[in-house]
Each structure stands twice: as structure tokens, then as C-alpha cells.
């Protein structure tokens, strides 16, 4: 079905077969369409031979393509100001596991992205095991071993009715409602990547916990407001000065919250791999 819109960029990523692309060392979408997003909701869906991304910022696409966290993408501020939708078709013989490689090719071809990796020592939070007891409940199921796919499929967000509900796919989810933050089927790594959306710096998992668990902790109305503003900043929303001042005064409520679980959010500096954007177009090239 064709996709229509006043600002529509139809990207024919490859005219050759997948086998030819493989010989050239490139993995590409057969057909891809990029357009400015029409929704504030972020979602990823793989449906047969197609993948659909909705509402993600260019900085987030870069992070997904190169398997780094969003704060580890170093580039111009406007990378967090322009959300796009991408609808793409896999070439014959490819698999969903190659989505990140195809995104790399798409970003290079249509956004003229040039980047390099380096390591920098930057402020981070480390999640470590704190004072016992550890209040995590065994979820009764093992996490999906294919974390690369897990991070790309079925990520949906619903913020209606004052409730934040996030489906991370394959049974992993969390909600923030009625003064409670509840997570289902998490690992230490999932917890770190989730809480990073509510922090002002990258969050590293140093718990050593790899089995799946459920958890919940209390948050006050004031703490919920701070978490909401942190999430807005993470998503690229520009907050007015009065809210930024309020945010600075609110500290990080997750430091106390994680103590309820027997965990500790430790502020420190650590060497972290970052992806430096050397150059990139703000809008994709048309055919």
C-alpha cells in the first residue's frame, strides 16, 4: 500500500538483489520510505518482510543503528528536534537481525551520515547491588537471548490517562501509575537502559544480574513529575527555564527509589564508547 503525505520522501534503497549487496559488503532495505512523523508515539513493528518505525528522532535512529545508547551519540542539538517515520521492506533472503546494518546503510545513503567511534570518560550512573536484601521477584521465565532483536521489536508507549505504559516486547514491560513504578521480565541491562530515559546521564548495568525479574517501587507525585520532565528532555523536548530550575532542584528520585529494591544508583565517571557524528543532513535526500 502506498504511503502518502505532504512531505514524503520515497527512498528506493537498492535496485540489485540481496546477493549482490552482500558481495559489495552492504546490507540494504529493498525499499524504504522516510517522512516527518505524524504522531508523538514511538513504536517499532516488524511485520513479515517489513519493518515500521514511528516517531523516532534522528539521534535515536543513529543510536539504534550503531547499538549505542542515545546519550552516547555526540552531535548537533538538532538531532533531537526532528522525528521521522520509516517504513521499509527487507530484501529477499535477509533476516530481522540485519535491521541495524540496514539502518546504517540508510543513514549513510539518505542522510549522508559520517561518524566515528571513540571512548570518553563521562559522568554516568552505575546500577550496583546495594544493601541486602535484594527485593527482586523471579519472573519465572528466561529473557530472550537475542537481545539485538529484542531491542527493536514491539516497543510501544502509551501515556493516556496519566499513566505511562511501555511494552518492550516478548513479555517485558513497565508502567508508571498511581505512585508505583512496576517492571515485568527485566534483566539488569534492561533496567539500566530503561532508567536512562529518566536520568541526566548514561546508566550502566553493574549488577551482574542476567536472569529475568519483576520489580516495583514507590514514587511520590513530585518524583513522578521530575521523572516525566527527565523523560521529556531525553526525547528532545525543550523545557522552559522555570521547569528546568524545578528539575535541578528535584535531584534524581531514582537514587532513593532503587534503594527500595536493594540496589544502588551510584554517580561516577567511567570510560564509555561514544559515537561522534562528523556530518549529517537534517533532512533525507530525495530520489
KABEL-V319257 format. One record per residue. N is the residue number from 1. PSI is psi in degrees with one decimal (* if undefined). Layout:
# KABEL-V319257
N:PSI, N:PSI
This chain:
# KABEL-V319257
1:129.2, 2:152.8, 3:125.8, 4:154.1, 5:155.7, 6:-30.6, 7:90.8, 8:127.5, 9:110.8, 10:118.6, 11:108.8, 12:96.4, 13:-26.6, 14:139.8, 15:-11.6, 16:178.1, 17:166.4, 18:-34.8, 19:-39.0, 20:-41.5, 21:-39.9, 22:-39.1, 23:-31.0, 24:-0.9, 25:17.6, 26:139.5, 27:119.8, 28:151.9, 29:144.4, 30:-45.7, 31:139.1, 32:143.8, 33:127.7, 34:133.5, 35:153.3, 36:139.7, 37:149.0, 38:5.7, 39:151.0, 40:-10.9, 41:137.2, 42:136.1, 43:148.9, 44:131.1, 45:127.9, 46:118.6, 47:96.7, 48:-116.6, 49:14.7, 50:152.6, 51:139.3, 52:120.8, 53:133.1, 54:127.6, 55:13.8, 56:146.4, 57:157.0, 58:-38.7, 59:-37.0, 60:-37.8, 61:-42.1, 62:-43.9, 63:-43.5, 64:-41.9, 65:-36.3, 66:11.6, 67:48.2, 68:163.9, 69:154.8, 70:-45.7, 71:-13.0, 72:0.6, 73:111.0, 74:115.3, 75:-172.8, 76:152.1, 77:-31.6, 78:-8.1, 79:-21.6, 80:24.9, 81:-8.8, 82:99.5, 83:147.3, 84:154.9, 85:143.6, 86:126.5, 87:122.5, 88:152.9, 89:133.7, 90:142.6, 91:155.6, 92:134.8, 93:-5.0, 94:172.5, 95:159.8, 96:-22.6, 97:-15.9, 98:7.9, 99:-44.8, 100:-39.4, 101:-39.5, 102:-35.9, 103:-39.2, 104:-45.2, 105:-42.8, 106:-44.3, 107:-38.1, 108:-41.9, 109:-41.8, 110:-22.0, 111:3.1, 112:39.1, 113:128.4, 114:133.3, 115:164.9, 116:157.9, 117:147.1, 118:171.1, 119:132.8, 120:146.9, 121:115.4, 122:162.0, 123:133.1, 124:169.5, 125:138.0, 126:126.9, 127:118.6, 128:163.3, 129:128.4, 130:-140.2, 131:137.2, 132:159.1, 133:159.7, 134:116.3, 135:65.7, 136:135.7, 137:128.6, 138:126.0, 139:-12.1, 140:7.6, 141:150.3, 142:143.9, 143:155.6, 144:126.4, 145:-24.0, 146:75.8, 147:-25.9, 148:-41.8, 149:-42.1, 150:-37.1, 151:-9.3, 152:-16.0, 153:138.0, 154:36.7, 155:109.4, 156:148.3, 157:133.1, 158:120.6, 159:26.0, 160:152.7, 161:24.5, 162:6.5, 163:135.5, 164:119.5, 165:123.5, 166:121.9, 167:113.7, 168:-2.6, 169:152.9, 170:37.6, 171:-6.3, 172:127.9, 173:165.9, 174:156.2, 175:148.6, 176:110.5, 177:143.9, 178:41.3, 179:15.4, 180:138.2, 181:113.3, 182:132.2, 183:143.1, 184:132.4, 185:58.0, 186:161.4, 187:176.5, 188:-39.9, 189:-40.2, 190:-40.9, 191:-43.7, 192:-47.0, 193:-30.9, 194:-49.2, 195:-21.7, 196:-30.0, 197:-16.3, 198:20.3, 199:168.8, 200:12.4, 201:164.9, 202:149.7, 203:126.1, 204:138.4, 205:114.0, 206:28.3, 207:-28.9, 208:8.1, 209:118.2, 210:-17.9, 211:157.1, 212:141.2, 213:159.3, 214:154.9, 215:165.3, 216:146.8, 217:158.5, 218:144.5, 219:136.8, 220:165.4, 221:-38.2, 222:-41.3, 223:-38.1, 224:-38.0, 225:-42.0, 226:-43.7, 227:-38.9, 228:-40.4, 229:-37.0, 230:-42.4, 231:-36.6, 232:-43.3, 233:-40.8, 234:-34.8, 235:-0.3, 236:10.0, 237:135.1, 238:118.4, 239:146.9, 240:157.2, 241:-37.0, 242:-35.0, 243:-34.3, 244:-39.7, 245:-40.9, 246:-37.1, 247:-42.2, 248:-37.7, 249:-22.0, 250:-12.1, 251:-154.4, 252:101.6, 253:-17.4, 254:-21.3, 255:-48.1, 256:-34.7, 257:-42.6, 258:-23.1, 259:-25.9, 260:-21.0, 261:-0.7, 262:18.7, 263:167.6, 264:133.7, 265:104.2, 266:119.3, 267:127.3, 268:177.4, 269:144.0, 270:148.7, 271:128.8, 272:138.3, 273:129.5, 274:156.0, 275:114.6, 276:122.9, 277:113.7, 278:-40.5, 279:148.9, 280:147.1, 281:142.7, 282:-23.7, 283:147.5, 284:153.6, 285:143.5, 286:159.5, 287:*
